[in-house]
Amino acid sequence: MNNENKEPDETRQSAPSAGEYLLVNPGINPRQLANYDLFKKVSLMGEEYYVLFHKKGAPLEEQMPDNLYVLASDFNELLQTSAGVKLSGKSRPAAKEATLLITDQYDSKILDNSELELQEKIELTAHCACQVIKNIFDKGVLAEDDFEVISNVAHNFLSFTDLIFHENQAVSMLITELIGCDYQVYTHSVNVSLYSGIMACAMKKSKIYDLDQERLKNLFVGTLLHDIGKIRIPPEITHKQSPLSPEEFAEVRNHPLYGQELVSQAGLPEDSVDIILHHHEKWNGGGYPHGLRYRQITPFARIACISDGFDTLTSKRQYRNAFKPFEALNLMKKKMIGQFYEPYLDIFIQFLGQDTRY
């Protein structure tokens, strides 16, 4: 082993043998380490020993000492991704690496990384968020840790929205990155969240609806989870290639209620839960699950309804190609009259129209 001032060499990190101890990256969030044995390396009479510092499952202090080690056999994947993430070009981090970037290293590795072009920052932000949401949907269950990760994504989206509003080309790049993809519930969730965030910021800029940072974060959380109830819809319905039967369609319409049940014990802000439950309510009363109309529908639910509708139209579906942004907005304004709150829809159209070619 090397002395205490030296980290294990790159070869040993990339291909560790069973039982080998590897240095923990001090930048890792402690909650990522709580379920692992952690060791301190000590020297005694010219020999080096690894002494148990933390037993897995025990509480872990927020401030950890430097030079902690783990068994590579326990912690290989997390160690590799946290210690050596190098992003450039068309990087597409895998799920665990994306989760680390979202939870612990977003600012340093993506947002403030001077080696990344603006387009790369936009692509990486959307990709990593999609990986996180996909993992939740693939598991088919919501755990306490999932809500913490979603909160981190929402926090990062706050910073990301500031970037979007400070860069002239960023909105065009964002729309280009999001539209036209095959519809997947996880990519749709991320898209709806980003559209909702930029819409809310545009409304704030126009003095139509003023949100502080905490409530804007609640908007991101709610829209990221707006379709979480689809976890409970049988896959033979959600993946069906042919048209749904009336009974199957009725089951799909239950997903807002299922979503409310899934998050009921999570302590989510009321704003976020409202989005999950009411993002399909229409201004004219033709929505579901409660048939709300007019000002019975909260501002957050009105925002989510517009973002949800736009992304659905501009996503490629099994039964049709994606609409172009101009075509989608034209449909929403002229053909889907009464479904959306017009003042918010107009802001959405005006804002996209400033920076986006249709």
Secondary structure, 3 states (H helix, E strand, C coil): CCCCCCCCCHHHHHCCCCCCEEECCCCCCHHHCCCCCEEEEEEECCEEEEEEEECCCCCCCCCCCCCEEEEHHHHHHHHHHHHHCCCCCCCCCCHHHHHHHHHCCHHHHHHCCCCCCHHHHHHHHHHHHHHHHHHHHHHCCCCHHHHHHHHHHHHHHHHHHHHHHHCCCHHHHHHHHHCCCECCHHHHHHHHHHHHHHHHHHHHHCCCCCCCHHHHHHHHHHHHCCCHHHHHCCHHHHCCCCCCCHHHHHHHCCHHHHHHHHHCCCCCCHHHHHHHHHCCCCCCCCCCCCCCCHHHCCHHHHHHHHHHHHHHHCCEECCECCCCHHHHHHHHHHHCCCCCCHHHHHHHHHHHHHHCCC
